[in-house]
């Protein structure tokens, strides 16, 4: 079993339910294939004496449990009648409602189930980020009432680099040693730095999708990695065909295919004209929103001024898109690009685009919402984040080039700390902290 940080989030939620700090149910969201169902099933079997799993897509007959009166007692009665061997152990039962988008009444019932402290309820589903009106799947049922205020929503992503290291066999102590270099600023020994830079390149190629990582950890076979990744991308295309509405199906697919092409050219913002000459947001804006809502791409907006709150200063017409998992991005680029990246010989704009993608991904998995800052045509800060009530700039270099844009930012805005992420050693000069790319996991 892969060790996932999400497990601790589930434990915290359960503890808060037990301590009376919350009565809310839990909704686990995230892109397809990031391990949502698997981690909840393991959690239910490990942490509860009774665990009930209902998959509304594979078991549509169980929708009848939520037909009629939606009081907890009536739901439980129908559950015992429909599920052989079901028994409720008060205070020690988890009910997992998977693919809940297929049962509108179950989604409505969350507001009633949350108040019943005899059992805990977690729900999840595919493409839960889409609004019901934007999902064209005939299996999706619109709930009579969305349980606003009755559930806590948490986002699950594919494995981050630390989780990747755990899968590789590195323990907490190894990561703690790395963290000590980050905290102290002491120069990382060259042998250690080289090792983790190589591992980070492997992480970029393999990505964090659980099925891919588990197979790679066991077999160390990049050809098998490519096959599993290709299957996941094919599932994403199937989702677009199944869930996007009408004519938007083709437009969403075209927008998704444009992302790796634009990253390879290191474009300063997403260009609709690269999808179709002369076209604008009016035609493709809804398709971009569909991709963002489905969590298969991450958006990063330009800000007019680097001041808090960044959201208020962002420009919705100037943004970049990144693939949600860098391993999938590398799969789209093909075998030779992967090989060059692993060997550290990749050159050109695609190199910068791949490194931007992975740093964006890592920041999001840390819980940040990254923005970028491009004050003119000649200067750009790849990422801005909000941390400790301050705007913090992060410049990303695929190699170890000069930091003109970051130096100008320091001169103009005097941040207390700035980061330069490079392929090289760590260091510090005044407020500028230089780190190898893999240390983004400590920012």
C-alpha positions in Angstrom: 0.0 0.0 0.0 1.3 3.5 -0.9 1.6 5.8 2.1 -0.6 8.9 1.5 -0.8 12.1 3.4 -4.6 12.1 2.8 -4.8 9.3 5.4 -3.9 11.7 8.1 -6.5 14.2 6.8 -9.1 11.4 7.2 -7.9 10.6 10.7 -8.2 14.3 11.6 -11.8 14.5 10.4 -12.7 11.3 12.3 -11.2 12.7 15.4 -13.0 16.0 15.0 -16.3 14.1 14.7 -15.5 12.2 17.9 -14.5 15.3 19.8 -17.6 17.2 18.7 -15.7 19.8 16.8 -17.6 19.0 13.6 -20.8 17.2 12.6 -20.1 17.4 8.9 -19.7 14.6 6.5 -16.7 14.5 4.2 -16.5 14.9 0.4 -13.2 13.8 -1.2 -12.7 15.5 -4.6 -10.0 15.2 -7.2 -9.2 14.2 -10.7 -9.7 10.7 -11.9 -7.1 8.1 -10.9 -5.5 10.0 -8.0 -6.5 7.3 -5.5 -9.7 8.7 -3.9 -11.7 5.5 -3.6 -8.7 3.4 -2.7 -7.6 5.5 0.3 -11.1 5.8 1.7 -11.7 2.0 1.5 -8.4 1.3 3.2 -9.3 3.9 5.9 -12.7 2.4 6.4 -11.4 -1.1 6.8 -8.5 -0.1 9.1 -10.2 2.5 11.4 -13.8 1.2 11.8 -15.3 -2.0 13.1 -18.1 -1.7 10.4 -17.5 -0.4 6.9 -20.2 -0.1 4.2 -19.1 0.6 0.6 -21.7 1.7 -2.0 -20.6 2.4 -5.6 -23.6 4.0 -7.3 -22.1 3.6 -10.8 -21.5 -0.2 -10.4 -24.4 -0.8 -8.1 -27.3 1.3 -9.5 -29.8 -0.9 -7.8 -28.6 0.5 -4.4 -30.0 3.9 -5.3 -33.3 2.6 -3.9 -31.8 3.0 -0.4 -32.2 6.8 -0.9 -35.7 6.7 -2.4 -38.5 8.1 -0.3 -38.0 9.4 3.3 -34.4 10.6 3.7 -34.3 10.5 7.5 -31.3 8.5 8.8 -33.5 5.8 10.4 -35.3 5.1 7.1 -32.1 5.1 5.2 -30.6 2.6 7.6 -33.6 0.4 7.4 -33.4 0.3 3.6 -29.7 -0.2 3.8 -30.1 -3.3 6.0 -32.7 -4.7 3.6 -30.5 -4.1 0.5 -27.0 -5.0 1.7 -26.4 -8.6 3.0 -24.6 -8.8 6.3 -24.8 -5.0 7.0 -24.7 -4.2 10.6 -24.5 -0.7 12.2 -22.1 -0.4 15.2 -22.9 3.0 16.7 -19.9 5.3 16.9 -17.8 2.8 14.9 -19.3 2.7 11.4 -18.2 4.4 8.2 -20.5 4.5 5.2 -18.6 5.4 1.9 -20.9 6.6 -0.9 -18.7 6.4 -4.0 -19.7 7.9 -7.4 -22.3 9.9 -5.5 -22.9 12.0 -8.6 -24.9 9.1 -9.9 -27.5 9.3 -7.1 -29.0 12.8 -6.6 -31.0 11.7 -3.5 -27.9 10.4 -1.8 -26.3 13.8 -2.3 -29.3 15.5 -0.9 -29.4 13.1 2.1 -25.9 14.2 3.2 -27.5 17.1 5.1 -29.6 14.7 7.2 -26.9 12.1 7.6 -24.4 14.6 8.9 -26.5 15.2 12.1 -26.6 11.5 13.0 -23.5 10.8 15.0 -24.1 7.0 15.1 -22.1 6.7 11.9 -19.6 8.6 9.7 -20.2 9.3 6.0 -17.6 10.0 3.3 -18.6 10.5 -0.3 -16.6 10.9 -3.5 -17.1 10.7 -7.2 -15.8 11.4 -10.7 -15.6 15.0 -11.9 -17.2 16.4 -8.8 -15.8 19.8 -9.6 -18.2 20.2 -12.5 -21.5 21.9 -11.9 -24.4 19.6 -12.5 -25.6 21.6 -15.5 -22.2 21.2 -17.2 -22.1 17.4 -17.0 -23.6 15.6 -20.0 -23.3 12.1 -18.5 -26.7 10.4 -18.5 -25.8 8.7 -15.2 -25.4 11.9 -13.3 -28.4 12.9 -11.3 -29.1 16.4 -10.2 -29.8 16.5 -6.4 -32.9 18.3 -5.2 -30.7 20.1 -2.7 -26.9 20.4 -2.5 -25.7 19.9 1.1 -24.0 23.3 1.6 -22.9 23.6 5.2 -23.2 19.9 5.9 -20.0 18.5 4.4 -16.3 19.3 4.5 -14.7 19.2 1.0 -11.1 18.2 0.7 -9.1 18.0 -2.5 -6.9 14.9 -3.2 -4.1 15.1 -5.7 -1.7 12.5 -7.1 1.4 11.8 -5.0 3.7 14.7 -4.2 7.5 14.2 -4.2 7.7 13.3 -0.6 5.1 10.6 -1.1 7.0 9.4 -4.1 10.2 9.1 -2.0 8.2 7.0 0.6 7.1 4.7 -2.3 10.7 4.5 -3.3 11.7 3.2 0.2 12.9 6.4 1.8 11.7 6.9 5.3 10.8 9.9 7.3 14.4 10.3 8.6 15.8 10.7 5.1 13.3 13.5 4.4 14.0 15.1 7.8 17.8 15.2 6.9 16.9 17.0 3.7 14.7 19.4 5.6 17.5 20.2 8.0 19.6 21.5 5.1 16.6 23.7 4.1 16.2 25.1 7.6 19.9 25.6 8.4 21.0 26.9 5.0 24.0 24.6 5.2 25.3 23.5 1.8 23.9 20.1 0.8 26.7 17.6 0.1 27.2 17.2 -3.6 26.5 13.4 -3.5 23.2 13.9 -1.7 22.2 16.8 -4.0 23.0 14.8 -7.1 21.0 11.9 -5.8 17.8 13.9 -5.1 18.1 15.9 -8.3 18.1 12.6 -10.2 15.2 11.3 -8.2 13.2 14.5 -8.9 13.8 14.0 -12.6 12.4 10.5 -12.2 9.4 12.0 -10.4 8.8 14.3 -13.3 8.8 11.4 -15.7 6.9 9.0 -13.6 4.5 11.5 -12.1 2.4 10.9 -9.0 -0.5 8.8 -10.2 -0.8 6.0 -7.6 -1.1 3.1 -10.1 2.0 4.4 -12.0 4.1 5.0 -8.9 3.2 1.6 -7.4 4.2 -0.2 -10.5 7.4 1.8 -10.9 8.4 1.2 -7.3 8.1 -2.5 -7.9 9.4 -2.9 -11.4 11.5 0.2 -12.2 10.2 -0.2 -15.8 9.7 3.1 -17.7 8.0 1.3 -20.6 5.3 0.1 -18.2 5.1 3.6 -16.8 4.3 4.9 -20.3 1.7 2.3 -20.9 -0.2 3.0 -17.6 0.1 6.8 -18.2 -1.3 6.4 -21.7 -4.2 4.5 -20.4 -5.0 7.3 -17.9 -4.8 10.0 -20.6 -7.2 7.8 -22.7 -9.6 7.8 -19.7 -9.4 11.6 -19.5 -10.3 11.8 -23.2 -13.2 9.4 -22.6 -14.3 11.6 -19.7 -14.3 14.6 -22.1 -16.4 12.6 -24.6 -18.8 11.4 -22.0 -19.2 14.4 -19.7 -18.7 17.6 -21.8 -21.8 18.9 -23.3 -22.6 18.8 -27.0 -20.3 20.7 -29.3 -18.0 21.5 -26.3 -16.7 17.9 -26.4 -14.4 18.7 -29.4 -13.5 22.1 -28.0 -12.5 20.8 -24.6 -10.3 18.1 -26.3 -8.6 20.7 -28.5 -7.9 23.0 -25.5 -6.5 20.0 -23.5 -4.2 19.1 -26.4 -3.0 22.7 -26.7 -1.6 22.8 -23.1 1.6 20.6 -23.7 2.2 22.4 -27.0 2.0 25.9 -25.4 4.2 24.8 -22.5 6.8 23.5 -25.0 6.9 27.0 -26.4 7.0 28.7 -23.0 4.2 31.1 -24.0 3.7 34.0 -21.6 0.0 33.3 -21.4 -2.5 30.9 -22.8 -3.1 31.7 -26.5 -6.5 30.7 -27.9 -5.2 31.5 -31.4 -2.9 28.4 -31.2 -6.0 26.2 -31.0 -7.7 27.9 -33.9 -6.5 31.0 -35.7 -8.3 34.2 -34.9 -10.4 32.7 -32.0 -10.8 34.2 -28.5 -12.2 33.5 -25.1 -15.7 33.8 -26.4 -15.4 30.5 -28.2 -13.1 28.5 -25.9 -13.5 30.1 -22.5 -16.2 27.6 -21.4 -14.0 24.7 -22.5 -11.1 26.0 -20.4 -13.4 26.3 -17.4 -14.5 22.7 -18.0 -10.9 21.5 -17.9 -10.2 23.5 -14.7 -13.4 22.2 -13.0 -12.5 18.6 -13.8 -9.0 19.1 -12.1 -7.1 17.7 -15.1 -5.4 21.1 -15.6 -4.2 23.8 -13.2 -4.6 27.5 -14.0 -2.2 30.2 -13.0 -3.3 33.8 -13.4 -1.2 36.9 -14.0 -1.5 39.7 -11.4 -1.4 43.4 -12.1 0.2 44.2 -8.8 1.9 41.8 -6.4 -0.1 42.7 -3.3 -2.5 40.8 -1.0 -4.9 39.4 -1.9 -3.5 38.1 -5.1 -6.9 36.9 -6.2 -8.2 40.5 -6.2 -5.3 41.6 -8.4 -5.4 38.7 -10.9 -6.4 39.1 -14.5 -8.8 36.4 -15.7 -7.9 37.0 -19.3 -4.2 36.4 -18.7 -3.4 32.9 -17.5 -1.3 29.8 -18.1 -2.5 26.2 -17.9 -0.5 23.3 -16.5 -1.2 19.6 -16.7 -2.3 18.3 -13.3 0.4 15.6 -13.2 3.8 16.2 -14.8 4.3 12.5 -15.5 1.2 12.7 -17.8 2.7 15.8 -19.5 6.0 13.9 -20.2 4.0 11.0 -21.5 2.3 13.4 -24.0 5.8 14.5 -25.1 7.0 10.9 -25.8 9.9 8.6 -25.0 12.8 10.7 -26.3 11.8 13.7 -24.3 11.5 11.5 -21.2 14.9 10.0 -21.8 16.5 13.5 -22.3 14.9 14.7 -19.1 16.1 11.7 -17.1 19.6 12.1 -18.5 19.6 15.8 -17.8 20.3 16.6 -21.5 17.0 18.2 -22.5 17.3 21.6 -24.0 15.1 24.3 -25.5 11.9 25.9 -24.3 10.2 22.6 -23.5 12.7 22.1 -20.7 11.5 25.3 -19.0 7.9 24.4 -19.6 8.3 21.0 -17.9 10.0 22.5 -14.9 7.3 25.2 -14.6 4.7 22.5 -14.7 6.2 20.4 -11.9 6.8 23.4 -9.6 3.2 24.6 -10.1 2.0 21.0 -9.3 4.2 20.9 -6.2 3.0 24.2 -4.9 -0.7 23.3 -5.4 -0.1 20.0 -3.5 1.3 22.1 -0.7 -2.0 23.9 -0.5 -0.9 27.2 -2.3 -2.7 28.9 -5.1 0.1 30.1 -7.4 -0.1 33.2 -9.5 2.5 34.7 -11.8 3.7 38.3 -12.3 4.7 39.7 -15.7 5.0 43.5 -15.5 6.3 43.9 -19.0 7.4 41.9 -22.1 11.0 41.4 -20.8 10.5 40.3 -17.2 8.5 37.6 -15.4 8.3 35.9 -12.0 7.1 32.4 -12.6 5.1 32.1 -9.4 3.8 34.2 -6.5 2.3 32.7 -3.4 0.7 34.0 -0.2 2.6 32.9 2.9 2.8 34.4 6.4 0.6 37.4 5.3 3.0 38.3 2.5 3.5 37.8 -1.2 6.4 35.6 -1.8 8.0 35.4 -5.3 9.4 32.1 -6.7 11.6 32.2 -9.8 12.1 28.8 -11.6 15.2 28.2 -13.6 15.6 25.0 -15.6 19.4 25.5 -15.2 21.0 28.1 -13.0 20.7 31.3 -15.0 20.8 35.0 -13.8 17.7 36.3 -12.0 17.1 39.7 -13.4 13.3 39.6 -12.9 13.7 38.4 -9.3 16.3 41.1 -8.6 14.0 43.8 -9.9 11.2 42.4 -7.8 13.4 42.6 -4.7 14.4 46.1 -5.5 10.8 47.3 -6.1 8.9 45.4 -3.4 11.5 44.4 -0.7 9.9 41.0 0.3 11.3 39.4 3.4 12.2 36.3 1.5 12.4 35.2 -2.1 13.1 31.8 -3.7 15.1 30.9 -6.8 14.7 27.2 -7.8 17.5 25.8 -9.9 19.3 22.8 -11.1 22.2 23.1 -8.6 23.2 23.8 -5.1 21.4 25.7 -2.3 22.6 29.1 -1.0 21.5 32.4 0.4 22.2 36.0 -0.3 20.3 38.6 1.8 16.6 37.8 1.2 17.2 35.5 -1.8 17.2 31.8 -1.0 18.5 29.5 -3.8 17.2 25.9 -3.7 17.4 22.9 -5.9 14.0 22.2 -7.5 13.2 19.2 -5.2 13.3 21.4 -2.1 10.1 23.1 -3.3 8.4 20.5 -1.0 9.7 22.5 2.0 8.5 26.0 1.0 
